[in-house]
């Protein structure tokens, strides 16, 4: 469950960092899985993705297409670094008290996750196509076959994890856009037709006014008997 607050975070300083809750959160688990998958992809290509047949020149196991290997390595390294950056951002995200900073962080997560999901889909199709076009004669003793299959498989797994992260970021963005926390807009204005609360007077009388800020809160009620002037009696001689 997302903590209450703008864009899925509470007020800054209201909740202390809980390592157990953070690392067991579904979003954190997905980021860790994406991080591991990216390591598998680029490490398989770097370690066993190139072979040399009768020459010093290294050839890519994906149909001798260097672009396929370069694509997998570049995307894997980018997602490896991106996963680390967003893990760090998730740690500091609850401490952000500015709604604009939270909105930018969520938008960055949404854009990056969406673009990466599409790139992993392209990479999966590209590598699978190139591997299918690779003939057995180009790979003596099936060199690098396991690495190629692992690369394609973890490209597919990366599509799933980054797609779920994209949907999670979209949900946070839509939820935060409908939240007016930490802004003046959440304050309710007083209707103009509401009458002010009467002010009590010491002798039991009350004064009611429609504008309490233009009338004094305390006034003295005059007794009509005191208004009658007493004429002085002439002295008797």
Secondary structure, DSSP 8 states (H G I E B T S, - for coil): ---SSGGG---TTSS---HHHHHTSHHHHHHHHHHHHHHHHHHHHHHHSEE-SSSSS-EETTTT-HHHHHHHHHHHHHHHHHHHHHHHHHHHHTT---HHHHHHHHHHHHHHHHHHHHHHHHHHHHHHHHHHT--GGGSGGGTTHHHHHHHHHHHHHHHHHHHHHHHHHHHHHHHHHT--TTSGGGS----TT-----EE-TTS-EE--S-TTTS-S------HHHHS---------
